[in-house]
């Protein structure tokens, strides 16, 4: 048995490889019933990248069970290539998602002996080496638990050494681990391999950066990593992009947003940011990650695409990543408010 081939799209060759969880979000309805939705932070990100026209390779296996086949169909319809076209025998990961009165999500996870954790650094490095146009690798969230660090950290180090841009989304989920100290250390170890870090204000607190001003807390985190850029999401207040060399910029929505829930919002934000980055002349001209330079106009384009992507996601129930055309339409209706923070 093999999964079907991806739907042909104009987004080849592959420029991004993603690695991390793919699972089913069991979203709790008002009457207590659980509604299954495709999910997992890295899965959402991967699908969102494909839908925005980015040639993307997903490095983790998917299960042969009903949920796994559904995940495969969704990711292939987005034009993403599976590094493992043959289904795994292990079951699909599950997450039970609760929503508060504002639509903010909380999670409980079931991830022992599951398909998406059946990876190793050597095979991921080999799969990346087979992609001559690969510019960027991305991971985060559940891939950063301490138990899986021997799989992902050597892969990140090898990809950075190969000159590829390394992106890590902290996206902490404390409900998944009994030992928060080890989890925090594992997340920080991954962030120390990143060229671009993405965090939320909640992530900063969980990582121990508790200054009441999230911008100061983000600067403190950036100072403890070699990363050159950090994207900080602030919910309804928009997002900040910090550069180690050139200051910071903030952007927020200029249009009304009716929130259904926030499931996948950060994933779609990051996908929008990376899709825009890959189109920037600075990225096209860069030979390696170390030669990439971004100015204020680059950052404005990145944040505009990222915020439009996140806004379109939160208007839907569950994670429904927007297409490139939908994002461009949203951007044309009204760009976000943008200002330099110094």
C-alpha positions in Angstrom: 0.0 0.0 0.0 1.2 3.5 -0.9 -0.4 6.9 -0.5 -1.4 8.6 -3.7 1.0 11.1 -5.4 0.6 14.8 -4.6 -1.7 16.8 -6.8 0.6 18.5 -9.4 1.3 22.2 -8.6 3.7 24.8 -9.8 5.5 24.8 -6.5 8.4 22.6 -7.4 11.3 22.3 -6.9 11.3 21.6 -3.2 12.7 24.5 -1.2 11.5 23.7 2.4 11.6 20.5 4.4 9.5 20.2 7.5 9.7 17.7 10.4 7.4 17.2 13.3 4.0 16.0 14.4 1.0 15.1 12.4 -2.1 14.2 14.5 -5.8 14.3 14.8 -7.3 17.2 16.8 -10.3 15.9 18.6 -12.1 19.3 19.2 -14.6 19.3 22.0 -18.0 20.7 21.0 -20.4 22.6 23.3 -22.4 19.4 23.9 -19.2 17.4 24.9 -18.8 15.5 21.6 -15.4 15.3 20.0 -15.1 16.4 16.4 -11.9 15.1 14.6 -9.9 17.6 12.5 -6.6 17.2 10.8 -3.9 18.8 13.0 -0.5 19.0 14.6 1.5 22.2 14.5 4.1 21.0 12.0 1.4 19.3 9.9 -0.6 22.5 9.8 2.4 24.5 8.9 3.4 22.0 6.1 0.0 22.1 4.6 -0.2 25.9 4.8 3.2 26.2 3.0 2.0 23.9 0.2 -1.3 25.9 -0.2 0.8 29.1 -0.4 2.7 27.7 -3.4 5.9 26.6 -1.5 7.6 23.4 -2.7 7.6 21.4 0.6 8.8 18.0 1.7 7.3 16.5 4.8 9.8 14.2 6.5 7.7 12.2 9.0 5.7 9.0 8.3 1.9 8.9 8.4 -0.2 5.9 9.6 -2.1 3.4 7.5 -5.1 3.9 9.8 -8.2 5.9 8.8 -6.9 9.1 10.4 -3.4 8.7 8.7 -5.0 8.2 5.3 -7.0 11.4 5.9 -3.9 13.3 6.9 -2.1 12.0 3.8 -4.9 13.0 1.5 -5.0 16.6 3.0 -1.3 17.1 2.8 -1.0 15.7 -0.7 -3.9 17.9 -1.9 -1.9 20.9 -0.7 0.9 19.9 -3.2 3.3 18.6 -0.4 5.6 15.7 -1.1 5.8 12.9 1.4 9.3 11.6 2.2 7.6 8.4 3.3 5.0 7.5 0.6 4.4 4.1 2.2 2.1 4.2 5.3 3.4 3.2 8.7 1.8 0.5 10.8 1.9 2.6 14.0 -1.3 4.5 14.8 -1.9 8.3 14.4 -1.3 10.7 17.3 -4.3 12.2 18.9 -4.8 15.6 20.7 -8.0 16.4 22.6 -8.6 20.2 22.2 -10.7 22.3 24.6 -11.7 25.8 23.7 -12.4 28.6 26.2 -15.0 31.4 25.8 -12.7 33.4 23.6 -11.9 30.4 21.3 -8.4 29.9 22.7 -7.3 26.3 22.6 -5.8 24.0 25.2 -4.5 20.5 24.5 -4.1 17.0 25.9 -2.0 14.5 23.9 -1.8 10.8 23.2 1.5 10.1 21.4 3.1 6.8 22.6 4.1 4.4 19.8 2.7 6.6 17.0 3.6 6.9 13.3 4.9 10.4 13.2 7.6 9.8 15.8 9.2 7.1 13.7 12.1 9.2 12.4 15.8 9.5 12.9 18.4 12.1 12.1 20.3 10.0 9.5 17.3 9.4 7.3 16.1 13.0 7.5 19.6 14.2 6.6 19.6 11.8 3.6 16.2 13.0 2.4 17.3 16.6 2.6 20.5 16.0 0.8 18.5 14.5 -2.1 16.9 17.9 -2.6 19.3 20.2 -4.5 17.1 23.3 -4.3 16.4 23.0 -0.6 16.9 26.4 1.2 15.2 25.9 4.5 14.2 23.4 7.2 11.5 23.9 9.8 10.5 22.1 13.0 8.9 22.9 16.4 6.2 22.2 18.9 6.0 18.4 19.8 9.3 17.6 18.0 11.0 19.6 20.7 10.2 17.3 23.6 13.3 15.9 25.4 12.6 12.3 24.4 12.9 13.2 20.7 15.9 15.5 21.0 18.3 12.8 19.8 16.3 12.6 16.5 15.9 16.3 15.7 18.9 18.1 17.2 21.5 16.3 15.1 19.4 16.9 12.0 19.1 20.6 12.8 22.9 20.9 13.3 23.7 19.1 10.1 21.3 21.3 8.1 22.7 24.5 9.6 26.2 23.3 8.8 25.0 22.7 5.2 24.1 26.4 4.9 20.3 26.0 5.0 18.1 28.4 6.9 17.0 26.7 10.1 13.6 27.8 11.5 12.3 26.6 14.9 8.8 27.4 16.3 8.9 27.0 20.1 5.1 26.5 20.4 5.3 24.9 23.8 2.6 22.3 24.9 3.3 21.7 28.6 0.4 19.2 28.8 2.4 16.7 26.9 5.3 16.3 29.4 5.6 15.4 33.1 9.0 17.2 33.5 8.8 20.8 32.5 12.4 21.5 33.3 13.7 18.9 30.8 11.2 20.1 28.2 12.2 23.7 28.6 15.9 22.7 28.3 15.1 20.7 25.1 13.2 23.6 23.5 16.0 26.0 24.3 18.6 23.6 22.8 16.6 23.5 19.5 16.3 27.3 19.5 20.1 27.5 19.8 20.3 25.8 16.4 18.0 28.3 14.7 18.5 31.2 12.3 14.8 32.2 12.8 12.9 31.7 16.1 9.2 31.9 16.3 7.5 32.3 19.8 4.3 33.6 21.3 4.1 35.7 24.4 2.8 32.5 26.2 5.9 30.6 25.0 8.2 33.2 26.5 6.7 32.8 29.9 6.9 29.0 29.7 10.5 29.3 28.8 11.2 31.5 31.8 11.4 34.9 30.1 8.8 36.6 32.3 9.4 40.3 31.9 5.9 42.0 31.7 6.9 43.6 28.4 7.0 40.7 25.9 9.3 42.7 23.6 12.0 42.9 26.4 11.4 39.2 27.1 11.8 38.3 23.4 15.1 40.3 23.3 16.3 38.3 26.3 15.5 35.1 24.5 17.2 36.2 21.3 20.3 37.1 23.2 20.6 33.5 24.5 20.5 32.0 21.0 22.6 32.5 17.8 19.4 33.3 15.8 19.5 36.4 13.7 15.7 37.0 13.7 12.8 36.3 16.0 9.1 36.5 15.2 6.9 37.2 18.3 3.1 36.7 18.0 0.9 38.7 20.3 -2.6 37.4 19.5 -5.0 40.3 18.8 -2.1 42.8 19.2 -0.4 41.4 16.0 3.2 40.4 15.9 6.8 41.8 16.2 9.8 40.9 14.1 13.1 41.4 15.8 16.5 41.5 14.0 19.7 41.0 15.9 21.4 43.7 13.7 18.6 46.1 12.7 16.0 46.6 15.5 12.3 45.6 15.6 9.1 46.2 13.7 5.5 45.6 14.8 2.4 44.9 12.6 -1.2 44.4 13.5 -4.5 44.0 11.6 -6.2 47.0 10.1 -9.3 45.1 9.2 -12.0 43.5 11.5 -11.4 39.8 12.4 -14.2 37.6 13.7 -12.5 34.8 15.6 -14.0 31.3 15.4 -11.1 29.8 17.3 -7.3 30.1 17.4 -6.4 26.5 16.4 -3.5 26.6 13.9 -3.2 30.4 13.9 0.5 30.4 14.8 1.2 27.7 12.2 -0.5 29.7 9.5 1.3 32.9 10.6 4.7 31.2 10.3 3.8 29.6 6.9 2.8 33.1 5.6 6.0 34.6 6.9 8.2 31.9 5.3 6.3 31.9 2.0 6.9 35.6 1.8 10.5 35.2 2.8 11.2 32.7 0.0 9.9 35.3 -2.5 12.1 38.2 -1.3 15.0 39.2 -3.6 17.3 38.9 -0.5 16.4 35.3 -0.1 16.7 34.6 -3.8 20.1 36.2 -3.9 21.5 34.6 -0.8 23.9 31.6 -1.4 23.6 30.4 2.2 21.7 31.4 5.4 24.6 33.4 6.6 24.6 35.7 3.5 20.9 36.5 3.9 20.1 40.2 4.8 16.6 41.6 5.5 15.7 45.3 5.5 12.5 47.1 6.7 10.7 46.6 3.3 11.4 42.8 3.6 10.1 42.7 7.1 7.0 44.6 6.1 6.2 42.1 3.4 6.9 39.2 5.7 4.6 40.4 8.4 1.8 41.4 6.0 1.7 37.9 4.6 2.0 36.3 8.0 -0.8 38.3 9.6 -3.2 37.9 6.6 -2.6 34.1 6.8 -3.3 34.0 10.6 -6.4 36.1 10.3 -7.9 34.0 7.6 -7.2 30.9 9.8 -8.9 32.2 12.9 -12.0 33.0 11.0 -12.5 29.2 10.5 -13.2 26.4 13.0 -10.2 24.2 13.4 -7.1 24.8 11.3 -8.1 25.7 7.7 -5.0 27.1 6.1 -5.6 29.7 3.4 -4.4 29.5 -0.2 -2.0 31.9 -1.7 -4.8 33.6 -3.6 -6.9 34.1 -0.4 -3.9 35.6 1.4 -3.1 38.0 -1.5 -6.8 39.0 -1.6 -6.8 39.7 2.1 -3.6 41.8 1.8 -5.0 43.8 -1.1 -8.2 44.6 0.9 -6.1 46.5 3.5 -2.4 46.1 4.6 -1.7 45.7 8.3 -0.6 48.7 10.5 3.2 48.7 10.5 5.7 50.6 12.6 9.4 50.5 13.5 10.1 49.9 17.2 13.8 50.8 17.0 
